[in-house]
Amino acid sequence: MARIRSMIAAATLVIGSVAATACSTLPDEVDRGEIDSDSRQALNMLYQQNPAARAIASQSRAVLVFPSIVKGGLGFGGAYGEGEMMSGGHTVDYYSTFTGSWGLQAGAQSYGYAVFLMNKDAVDYVSDSDGWEIGVGPTVVLVNEGVAQNLSTTSLKDDAYAFIFNQKGLMAGISIEGTKVTKLKR
């Protein structure tokens, strides 16, 4: 059983690495202005719907926002989206996110997510890494409704806080995932 898990993990990493490398340049047809507009609109919607996100944003050094990620799978699956890192209301850089998955899964959905980077070390790690694998590096806390009720600006001690928002569609099943965030070449 351990050998099967190792093979699955290796396959997921290979698929994720190949796809992330293939998607590490900003295609000519992608409009940076559209990414900027969509990211700002997504953050404004998140702030209106979730007061905890607004409070965390006021304490963060930067936010990595992916306004629309498309996910699909039937056995093998993946998700891809493009976004940006913003600091002080200005775009710092553009990023892509890719998730490779394998397992009992079927369906398609879209969603967005924002990761609030709380300190200089977290911002530097994401900016300087050659592809950030979530779960490696800065400590990321996924903020759901229960966590949000217990957060206050004085209790923020982790490196990063992530919010998933605007989920549409249906994805069912059990899967093993690995998400990689990669800076897009300009």
Backbone hydrogen bonds in HBPLUS format (Angstrom, degrees):
<---DONOR---> <-ACCEPTOR-->    atom                        ^
c    i                          cat <-CA-CA->   ^        H-A-AA   ^      H-
h    n   atom  resd res      DA  || num        DHA   H-A  angle D-A-AA Bond
n    s   type  num  typ     dist DA aas  dist angle  dist       angle   num
A0005-ARG N   A0001-MET O   3.04 MM   4  6.35 160.1  2.08 149.4 154.5     1
A0006-SER N   A0002-ALA O   2.96 MM   4  6.20 154.6  2.02 145.4 152.3     2
A0007-MET N   A0003-ARG O   2.95 MM   4  6.23 154.6  2.02 147.4 154.1     3
A0008-ILE N   A0004-ILE O   2.91 MM   4  6.14 157.5  1.96 152.0 158.2     4
A0009-ALA N   A0005-ARG O   2.88 MM   4  6.07 164.7  1.91 151.7 155.9     5
A0010-ALA N   A0006-SER O   2.92 MM   4  6.07 157.7  1.97 145.7 152.0     6
A0011-ALA N   A0007-MET O   2.93 MM   4  6.10 159.9  1.97 146.7 152.2     7
A0012-THR N   A0008-ILE O   2.94 MM   4  6.15 160.4  1.98 152.8 157.9     8
A0013-LEU N   A0009-ALA O   2.98 MM   4  6.19 159.6  2.03 147.9 153.3     9
A0014-VAL N   A0010-ALA O   2.94 MM   4  6.16 160.6  1.97 151.9 157.0    10
A0015-ILE N   A0011-ALA O   2.96 MM   4  6.12 172.3  1.96 153.5 155.7    11
A0016-GLY N   A0012-THR O   2.89 MM   4  5.97 165.5  1.91 149.5 154.3    12
A0017-SER N   A0013-LEU O   2.82 MM   4  5.90 159.5  1.87 148.4 154.2    13
A0018-VAL N   A0014-VAL O   2.96 MM   4  6.09 170.3  1.96 156.7 159.0    14
A0019-ALA N   A0015-ILE O   3.02 MM   4  6.12 169.2  2.03 152.1 155.5    15
A0020-ALA N   A0016-GLY O   2.87 MM   4  5.88 158.0  1.92 145.5 152.4    16
A0021-THR N   A0017-SER O   2.96 MM   4  6.01 156.3  2.02 145.4 151.6    17
A0022-ALA N   A0018-VAL O   2.96 MM   4  6.14 158.5  2.01 146.9 153.2    18
A0023-CYS N   A0019-ALA O   2.99 MM   4  6.11 132.4  2.22 139.4 151.6    19
A0024-SER N   A0021-THR O   3.34 MM   3  5.23 155.8  2.40 113.3 109.7    20
A0185-LYS N   A0024-SER O   3.05 MM 161  6.52 150.2  2.14 141.5 148.7    21
A0026-LEU N   A0185-LYS O   3.44 MM 159  6.02 166.9  2.46 147.4 148.4    22
A0030-VAL N   A0027-PRO O   3.08 MM   3  5.50 159.4  2.12 112.8 119.3    23
A0034-GLU N   A0031-ASP O   2.93 MM   3  5.16 126.8  2.22 101.6 115.7    24
A0035-ILE N   A0031-ASP O   3.11 MM   4  6.59 154.0  2.18 151.3 158.4    25
A0036-ASP N   A0032-ARG O   2.87 MM   4  6.15 162.9  1.90 153.0 157.8    26
A0037-SER N   A0033-GLY O   2.90 MM   4  6.05 165.1  1.92 144.8 149.0    27
A0038-ASP N   A0034-GLU O   2.82 MM   4  5.92 170.8  1.83 153.4 156.5    28
A0039-SER N   A0035-ILE O   2.88 MM   4  5.90 156.5  1.94 147.2 154.0    29
A0040-ARG N   A0036-ASP O   3.04 MM   4  6.24 164.5  2.07 151.6 155.4    30
A0041-GLN N   A0037-SER O   2.97 MM   4  6.13 162.3  2.00 151.3 156.7    31
A0042-ALA N   A0038-ASP O   2.89 MM   4  6.00 156.3  1.94 144.7 151.4    32
A0043-LEU N   A0039-SER O   2.96 MM   4  6.19 161.3  1.99 149.5 154.3    33
A0044-ASN N   A0040-ARG O   2.96 MM   4  6.17 162.5  1.99 149.1 154.0    34
A0045-MET N   A0041-GLN O   3.02 MM   4  6.25 156.3  2.08 146.7 152.9    35
A0046-LEU N   A0042-ALA O   2.90 MM   4  6.15 160.5  1.94 150.2 155.8    36
A0047-TYR N   A0043-LEU O   2.85 MM   4  6.09 162.2  1.88 156.2 160.5    37
A0048-GLN N   A0044-ASN O   3.04 MM   4  6.22 151.4  2.12 143.4 150.9    38
A0049-GLN N   A0045-MET O   3.02 MM   4  6.23 151.1  2.10 149.2 156.9    39
A0050-ASN N   A0046-LEU O   2.84 MM   4  5.79 135.7  2.04 148.4 159.9    40
A0053-ALA N   A0050-ASN O   3.02 MM   3  5.51 129.7  2.28 111.5 123.3    41
A0055-ALA N   A0051-PRO O   3.00 MM   4  6.28 158.3  2.05 149.1 155.0    42
A0056-ILE N   A0052-ALA O   2.91 MM   4  6.10 161.3  1.94 150.2 155.2    43
A0057-ALA N   A0053-ALA O   2.86 MM   4  5.98 158.0  1.91 146.9 153.7    44
A0058-SER N   A0054-ARG O   3.14 MM   4  6.39 146.8  2.26 143.0 150.4    45
A0059-GLN N   A0056-ILE O   2.96 MM   3  5.29 147.0  2.07 108.5 118.6    46
A0060-SER N   A0056-ILE O   3.05 MM   4  6.19 120.9  2.41 144.6 160.9    47
A0060-SER N   A0057-ALA O   3.24 MM   3  5.06 146.3  2.36  96.0 105.6    48
A0061-ARG N   A0117-LEU O   2.78 MM  56  5.79 153.0  1.85 153.0 161.6    49
A0062-ALA N   A0117-LEU O   3.31 MM  55  5.25 155.3  2.37 142.2 145.6    50
A0117-LEU N   A0062-ALA O   2.81 MM  55  5.25 155.4  1.87 147.9 155.2    51
A0063-VAL N   A0086-MET O   2.85 MM  23  5.35 154.6  1.91 151.2 159.7    52
A0086-MET N   A0063-VAL O   2.79 MM  23  5.35 161.0  1.82 154.3 159.5    53
A0064-LEU N   A0115-VAL O   2.86 MM  51  5.07 166.1  1.88 145.3 148.9    54
A0115-VAL N   A0064-LEU O   2.78 MM  51  5.07 160.5  1.82 146.5 153.1    55
A0065-VAL N   A0084-GLU O   2.90 MM  19  5.64 164.7  1.92 165.8 162.5    56
A0084-GLU N   A0065-VAL O   3.01 MM  19  5.64 147.0  2.13 152.7 158.1    57
A0066-PHE N   A0113-TYR O   2.83 MM  47  5.37 167.5  1.84 167.2 171.5    58
A0113-TYR N   A0066-PHE O   2.98 MM  47  5.37 151.1  2.06 142.0 150.5    59
A0069-ILE N   A0111-TYR O   2.60 MM  42  5.30 152.8  1.67 162.0 172.1    60
A0111-TYR N   A0069-ILE O   2.99 MM  42  5.30 146.4  2.10 140.8 151.4    61
A0070-VAL N   A0080-TYR O   3.03 MM  10  5.64 161.5  2.07 152.9 148.6    62
A0080-TYR N   A0070-VAL O   3.02 MM  10  5.64 147.7  2.13 144.8 151.5    63
A0071-LYS N   A0109-GLN O   2.77 MM  38  5.27 171.7  1.78 169.8 167.7    64
A0109-GLN N   A0071-LYS O   2.82 MM  38  5.27 156.2  1.88 149.2 153.3    65
A0072-GLY N   A0078-GLY O   3.00 MM   6  5.84 159.2  2.04 163.2 168.1    66
A0078-GLY N   A0072-GLY O   2.97 MM   6  5.84 155.4  2.03 164.6 171.6    67
A0073-GLY N   A0107-GLY O   2.99 MM  34  5.73 150.1  2.08 164.1 164.9    68
A0107-GLY N   A0073-GLY O   3.01 MM  34  5.73 126.8  2.30 164.4 162.8    69
A0074-LEU N   A0076-PHE O   3.09 MM   2  5.47 156.7  2.15 145.7 142.1    70
A0075-GLY N   A0105-GLN O   3.14 MM  30  5.45 150.5  2.23 136.4 144.8    71
A0103-GLY N   A0075-GLY O   3.04 MM  28  5.32 143.4  2.18 135.1 146.3    72
A0077-GLY N   A0101-SER O   2.90 MM  24  4.96 157.2  1.95 141.5 138.0    73
A0101-SER N   A0077-GLY O   3.05 MM  24  4.96 157.3  2.10 132.5 127.4    74
A0079-ALA N   A0099-THR O   2.88 MM  20  4.98 136.9  2.06 137.6 145.7    75
A0099-THR N   A0079-ALA O   2.94 MM  20  4.98 154.0  2.01 140.2 144.0    76
A0081-GLY N   A0097-THR O   3.12 MM  16  5.38 141.5  2.27 146.5 151.2    77
A0097-THR N   A0081-GLY O   2.88 MM  16  5.38 154.5  1.94 153.1 155.6    78
A0083-GLY N   A0095-TYR O   2.86 MM  12  5.33 165.7  1.88 152.5 154.5    79
A0095-TYR N   A0083-GLY O   2.95 MM  12  5.33 165.7  1.97 126.9 131.0    80
A0085-MET N   A0093-ASP O   2.87 MM   8  5.46 161.4  1.90 152.0 156.4    81
A0092-VAL N   A0085-MET O   2.71 MM   7  5.46 177.7  1.71 158.9 159.2    82
A0087-SER N   A0090-HIS O   2.92 MM   3  5.45 155.7  1.98 153.8 158.3    83
A0090-HIS N   A0087-SER O   3.11 MM   3  5.45 165.7  2.13 113.3 117.6    84
A0184-LEU N   A0094-TYR O   2.82 MM  90  5.49 172.1  1.82 135.5 138.3    85
A0096-SER N   A0182-THR O   2.83 MM  86  5.35 154.2  1.89 150.7 159.1    86
A0182-THR N   A0096-SER O   2.90 MM  86  5.35 159.8  1.94 150.6 157.4    87
A0098-PHE N   A0180-LYS O   2.95 MM  82  5.41 157.3  2.00 151.4 158.9    88
A0180-LYS N   A0098-PHE O   2.86 MM  82  5.41 161.4  1.89 155.7 161.7    89
A0100-GLY N   A0178-GLY O   3.42 MM  78  5.87 154.5  2.49 147.1 146.3    90
A0176-ILE N   A0102-TRP O   3.19 MM  74  5.74 156.5  2.25 141.5 146.7    91
A0104-LEU N   A0174-ILE O   2.88 MM  70  5.08 108.2  2.40 156.2 170.2    92
A0174-ILE N   A0104-LEU O   2.48 MM  70  5.08 123.1  1.79 148.1 160.3    93
A0106-ALA N   A0172-ALA O   2.88 MM  66  5.56 144.8  2.00 158.2 168.2    94
A0172-ALA N   A0106-ALA O   2.99 MM  66  5.56 174.5  1.99 158.7 157.3    95
A0108-ALA N   A0170-LEU O   2.95 MM  62  5.67 131.9  2.18 151.3 147.1    96
A0170-LEU N   A0108-ALA O   2.92 MM  62  5.67 128.6  2.19 169.7 157.0    97
A0110-SER N   A0168-LYS O   2.83 MM  58  5.30 153.8  1.89 148.6 156.6    98
A0168-LYS N   A0110-SER O   2.83 MM  58  5.30 155.7  1.89 159.8 161.9    99
A0112-GLY N   A0165-PHE O   2.89 MM  53  5.27 160.8  1.93 159.7 159.4   100
A0165-PHE N   A0112-GLY O   2.87 MM  53  5.27 166.0  1.89 143.5 146.8   101
A0114-ALA N   A0163-PHE O   2.95 MM  49  5.35 152.2  2.03 148.5 157.5   102
A0163-PHE N   A0114-ALA O   2.85 MM  49  5.35 154.1  1.92 152.6 161.4   103
A0116-PHE N   A0161-TYR O   2.76 MM  45  5.15 167.1  1.77 154.2 151.0   104
A0161-TYR N   A0116-PHE O   3.00 MM  45  5.15 148.7  2.10 134.7 144.2   105
A0118-MET N   A0159-ASP O   2.76 MM  41  5.27 170.4  1.77 156.1 157.4   106
A0123-VAL N   A0119-ASN O   3.16 MM   4  6.52 163.5  2.19 153.9 158.6   107
A0124-ASP N   A0120-LYS O   2.80 MM   4  5.96 169.6  1.81 158.5 161.7   108
A0125-TYR N   A0121-ASP O   2.89 MM   4  5.99 153.5  1.96 143.3 150.8   109
A0126-VAL N   A0122-ALA O   3.12 MM   4  6.33 166.4  2.14 151.0 153.3   110
A0127-SER N   A0123-VAL O   2.90 MM   4  6.07 165.4  1.92 154.1 159.0   111
A0128-ASP N   A0124-ASP O   2.80 MM   4  5.74 158.1  1.85 149.9 155.3   112
A0129-SER N   A0125-TYR O   2.95 MM   4  5.70 137.9  2.14 141.9 149.9   113
A0132-TRP N   A0181-VAL O   2.62 MM  49  4.96 150.2  1.71 159.2 157.2   114
A0181-VAL N   A0132-TRP O   2.72 MM  49  4.96 166.6  1.74 145.4 149.8   115
A0136-VAL N   A0133-GLU O   2.88 MM   3  5.56 152.8  1.95 146.5 148.3   116
A0134-ILE N   A0179-THR O   3.12 MM  45  5.81 144.9  2.25 141.9 152.4   117
A0160-ALA N   A0139-THR O   3.01 MM  21  6.10 135.8  2.21 170.3 163.8   118
A0141-VAL N   A0160-ALA O   2.92 MM  19  6.28 159.2  1.96 142.5 146.9   119
A0162-ALA N   A0141-VAL O   2.84 MM  21  6.05 163.5  1.86 147.9 152.7   120
A0143-VAL N   A0162-ALA O   2.78 MM  19  5.80 172.7  1.78 165.6 167.9   121
A0148-ALA N   A0144-ASN O   2.90 MM   4  6.03 165.9  1.92 162.0 166.5   122
A0149-GLN N   A0145-GLU O   3.25 MM   4  6.43 146.1  2.37 142.4 149.0   123
A0150-ASN N   A0147-VAL O   3.02 MM   3  5.42 140.5  2.18 108.6 119.6   124
A0151-LEU N   A0148-ALA O   3.34 MM   3  5.27 163.9  2.37 101.6 106.3   125
A0155-SER N   A0152-SER O   2.92 MM   3  5.25 150.8  2.01 110.4 119.6   126
